[in-house]
């Protein structure tokens, strides 16, 4: 499939570079600003790559490194289809027919379920958020409960769980990928790199925020594997402010994503 005349002029070269090296079912194009920069390619790879996706993504990124206006999001085709059936708004919105810029010749792969309407996908997404929010709010309530009792070590662990679960939910919402990591810094960097909607709760160039990242790593490690973990009330208060900022960020992002989805657009 050749790029439409309104597509960026380098798209044809990008598609040629990708398809000369990898077996790809579909490629979709997202543009996130008025001038179309940067462009995001949502790549659905053939199912044979299922065991190697983690190794393949850096190779794909390197293949088109000369085209620095493009970023890629890679999925195994059937897994992307499953995520849409489960109500993933990002993939449903990104993989609409008018965004398709490449389809494998003679492919019989059908991504979008023919009987799934946008309202149905949105209802599934809302239900998922409800379930995730229940877990997050339970941990947050536990944090404030143990903080009020002066049991700061266990309170800090529950605070860490609020961070981790909120970040992992946002990753599912905005990228259809959940990073299995206990490092809050990893989650922050991934979202900041891939999602313009995430305004950045932390600043990795600020020494004070770097120290907070280190404290969060110590919280997860020490409260699980060590006795006598200590965190100062002042440091815990700083982390609490970051936690509340992240939760506010999540609410804003969800509202913006839902509004964009209902309007038929990308975010």
C-alpha positions as CSV (number, residue, x, y, z in Angstrom):
1,X,0.0,0.0,0.0
2,X,1.5,3.3,-1.1
3,X,1.3,6.4,1.2
4,X,-1.5,8.8,0.5
5,X,-0.5,12.1,-1.0
6,X,-1.3,13.9,2.3
7,X,1.1,11.7,4.2
8,X,4.6,12.9,5.1
9,X,7.0,12.7,2.1
10,X,9.5,10.3,3.9
11,X,6.8,7.7,4.8
12,X,7.4,5.6,1.7
13,X,11.1,5.3,2.5
14,X,10.3,4.4,6.1
15,X,7.8,1.7,5.1
16,X,10.3,0.3,2.5
17,X,13.1,0.1,5.2
18,X,10.8,-1.7,7.6
19,X,9.2,-4.2,5.2
20,X,12.6,-5.2,3.7
21,X,13.7,-6.5,7.1
22,X,10.6,-7.6,9.0
23,X,7.4,-9.5,8.5
24,X,4.7,-7.0,9.2
25,X,0.9,-7.4,9.0
26,X,-0.2,-3.8,9.3
27,X,1.3,-0.3,10.0
28,X,-0.8,2.7,11.1
29,X,0.2,6.3,11.3
30,X,-0.6,8.7,14.1
31,X,0.3,12.4,14.0
32,X,0.2,14.4,17.2
33,X,0.6,18.1,16.2
34,X,-0.6,20.4,13.5
35,X,2.6,20.2,11.5
36,X,2.6,16.4,11.9
37,X,5.8,16.1,13.9
38,X,6.5,13.7,15.5
39,X,4.9,10.8,13.7
40,X,4.1,7.6,15.4
41,X,4.0,4.3,13.6
42,X,1.9,1.6,15.2
43,X,3.4,-1.6,13.8
44,X,1.6,-5.0,14.0
45,X,4.2,-7.7,13.6
46,X,3.5,-11.3,12.4
47,X,2.8,-13.8,15.1
48,X,6.0,-15.6,14.6
49,X,7.8,-12.8,16.5
50,X,5.9,-13.4,19.7
51,X,9.0,-14.8,21.6
52,X,11.3,-12.1,20.3
53,X,9.4,-8.8,20.5
54,X,11.6,-7.4,23.3
55,X,14.7,-8.0,21.2
56,X,13.1,-6.8,18.0
57,X,11.9,-3.4,19.1
58,X,15.4,-1.9,19.4
59,X,16.3,-3.3,16.0
60,X,13.2,-1.8,14.4
61,X,14.0,1.6,16.0
62,X,17.6,1.3,14.7
63,X,16.3,0.4,11.2
64,X,14.6,3.8,10.8
65,X,17.0,5.9,13.0
66,X,17.8,8.2,10.0
67,X,14.1,9.2,10.0
68,X,14.2,11.0,13.3
69,X,10.7,12.4,13.0
70,X,9.3,8.9,13.5
71,X,8.7,6.9,16.6
72,X,7.4,3.3,16.7
73,X,5.1,1.3,18.8
74,X,5.3,-2.4,18.1
75,X,2.8,-5.2,18.9
76,X,2.3,-8.8,17.9
77,X,-0.8,-8.7,15.7
78,X,-3.0,-11.2,17.5
79,X,-2.1,-9.6,20.9
80,X,-3.2,-6.2,19.6
81,X,-6.5,-7.7,18.5
82,X,-7.0,-9.2,21.9
83,X,-6.3,-5.8,23.6
84,X,-8.8,-4.1,21.4
85,X,-11.4,-6.7,22.4
86,X,-10.6,-6.0,26.0
87,X,-11.3,-2.3,25.4
88,X,-7.9,-0.6,24.8
89,X,-8.7,2.9,23.6
90,X,-5.2,3.6,22.3
91,X,-5.2,0.7,19.9
92,X,-8.8,1.1,18.9
93,X,-8.3,4.7,18.0
94,X,-4.8,4.2,16.4
95,X,-5.7,1.3,14.2
96,X,-8.7,2.7,12.4
97,X,-8.8,2.0,8.6
98,X,-8.1,5.6,7.6
99,X,-4.8,5.5,9.5
100,X,-3.6,2.3,7.7
101,X,-0.5,3.0,5.6
102,X,0.7,-0.5,5.0
103,X,-0.9,-4.0,4.8
104,X,0.9,-7.2,4.0
105,X,0.0,-8.4,0.5
106,X,-2.7,-11.1,0.5
107,X,-3.0,-10.8,4.2
108,X,-6.2,-12.3,5.7
109,X,-5.6,-10.7,9.1
110,X,-8.6,-8.7,10.4
111,X,-7.7,-6.5,13.4
112,X,-10.9,-4.7,14.4
113,X,-13.8,-6.9,15.4
114,X,-16.6,-6.2,13.1
115,X,-19.2,-6.0,15.8
116,X,-17.3,-3.7,18.2
117,X,-18.6,-0.2,18.2
118,X,-16.7,2.7,19.9
119,X,-19.2,2.9,22.7
120,X,-18.6,-0.8,23.5
121,X,-14.8,-0.2,23.6
122,X,-15.2,2.8,25.8
123,X,-17.5,0.9,28.2
124,X,-14.8,-1.8,28.6
125,X,-12.2,0.8,29.1
126,X,-14.3,2.6,31.8
127,X,-14.8,-0.8,33.6
128,X,-11.1,-1.5,33.5
129,X,-10.3,1.9,35.1
130,X,-12.9,1.3,37.7
131,X,-11.2,-1.9,38.8
132,X,-7.8,-0.4,38.8
133,X,-8.9,2.6,40.7
134,X,-10.4,0.5,43.4
135,X,-7.0,-1.1,44.0
136,X,-5.2,2.2,43.9
137,X,-7.6,3.9,46.3
138,X,-7.3,1.0,48.7
139,X,-3.5,1.4,48.8
140,X,-3.9,5.2,49.2
141,X,-6.3,4.8,52.1
142,X,-3.9,2.4,53.7
143,X,-1.1,4.9,53.3
144,X,-2.9,7.6,55.1
145,X,-4.1,5.2,57.8
146,X,-0.6,4.0,58.7
147,X,0.9,7.5,58.3
148,X,-1.6,8.8,60.9
149,X,-0.5,6.0,63.3
150,X,3.1,7.0,62.8
151,X,4.0,3.7,61.1
152,X,5.9,5.4,58.4
153,X,7.8,2.3,57.0
154,X,4.6,0.4,56.1
155,X,3.0,3.7,55.0
156,X,5.8,4.3,52.6
157,X,5.4,0.8,51.0
158,X,1.7,1.5,50.4
159,X,2.6,4.8,48.9
160,X,5.0,3.1,46.5
161,X,2.2,0.8,45.4
162,X,0.0,3.8,44.6
163,X,2.8,5.1,42.3
164,X,3.4,1.7,40.7
165,X,-0.2,0.8,40.0
166,X,-1.1,4.3,38.7
167,X,1.9,4.3,36.3
168,X,1.1,0.8,35.1
169,X,-2.5,1.8,34.4
170,X,-1.4,4.9,32.5
171,X,0.9,2.8,30.4
172,X,-1.9,0.4,29.5
173,X,-4.2,3.4,28.7
174,X,-1.7,5.4,26.6
175,X,0.5,2.7,25.0
176,X,-1.4,-0.7,25.5
177,X,1.8,-2.0,27.1
178,X,2.2,-2.7,30.8
179,X,5.8,-2.5,32.1
180,X,6.5,-5.1,34.7
181,X,8.9,-3.1,36.8
182,X,9.0,-1.9,40.4
183,X,11.2,1.1,39.5
184,X,9.1,4.3,39.5
185,X,11.9,6.0,37.6
186,X,11.6,3.4,34.8
187,X,7.8,4.1,34.6
188,X,8.3,7.8,34.6
189,X,10.9,7.8,31.8
190,X,8.9,5.5,29.6
191,X,5.8,7.6,29.9
192,X,7.6,10.9,29.4
193,X,9.3,9.5,26.3
194,X,6.3,8.0,24.6
195,X,3.3,10.0,25.8
196,X,2.9,13.7,25.3
197,X,-0.1,13.8,27.6
198,X,2.0,12.9,30.6
199,X,3.3,16.2,32.0
200,X,6.0,14.6,34.2
201,X,5.5,14.3,37.9
202,X,9.2,14.1,38.4
203,X,12.1,16.0,36.8
204,X,15.0,13.6,36.3
205,X,17.4,16.6,35.9
206,X,16.6,17.8,39.5
207,X,18.8,16.4,42.2
208,X,16.0,16.4,44.7
209,X,13.8,14.3,42.4
210,X,16.7,11.9,41.7
211,X,17.0,11.5,45.4
212,X,13.2,10.7,45.6
213,X,13.6,8.1,42.9
214,X,16.4,6.5,45.0
215,X,14.2,6.6,48.1
216,X,11.3,4.9,46.2
217,X,13.7,2.1,45.2
218,X,14.8,1.8,48.8
219,X,11.3,1.7,50.0
220,X,10.3,-1.2,47.8
221,X,13.5,-3.2,48.5
222,X,13.9,-2.5,52.2
223,X,10.3,-2.8,53.4
224,X,10.1,-6.2,51.8
225,X,13.5,-7.7,52.6
226,X,15.0,-5.7,55.5
227,X,14.0,-5.0,59.1
228,X,14.0,-1.5,60.6
229,X,13.6,0.6,57.5
230,X,13.4,4.3,58.4
231,X,12.1,7.2,56.3
232,X,11.9,10.7,57.6
233,X,8.6,12.5,57.9
234,X,9.9,15.2,55.7
235,X,10.9,12.8,52.8
236,X,7.6,11.0,53.1
237,X,5.7,14.3,52.8
238,X,7.7,15.1,49.6
239,X,6.7,11.7,48.2
240,X,3.1,12.2,49.2
241,X,2.9,15.4,47.3
242,X,4.3,13.6,44.2
243,X,1.8,10.8,44.7
244,X,-1.1,13.2,44.8
245,X,0.3,15.1,41.8
246,X,0.4,11.8,39.8
247,X,-3.1,10.9,40.8
248,X,-4.3,14.3,39.6
249,X,-2.3,13.8,36.4
250,X,-4.0,10.5,35.9
251,X,-7.5,12.0,36.2
252,X,-6.7,14.7,33.8
253,X,-5.2,12.3,31.3
254,X,-8.2,9.9,31.5
255,X,-10.6,12.8,30.9
256,X,-8.6,14.1,27.9
257,X,-8.3,10.6,26.4
258,X,-12.0,9.9,26.8
259,X,-13.0,13.2,25.3
260,X,-10.6,12.6,22.3
261,X,-11.9,9.1,21.8
262,X,-15.5,10.3,21.8
263,X,-14.5,12.9,19.3
264,X,-13.0,10.3,17.0
265,X,-9.4,11.7,17.3
266,X,-6.0,10.7,18.6
267,X,-4.4,12.1,21.8
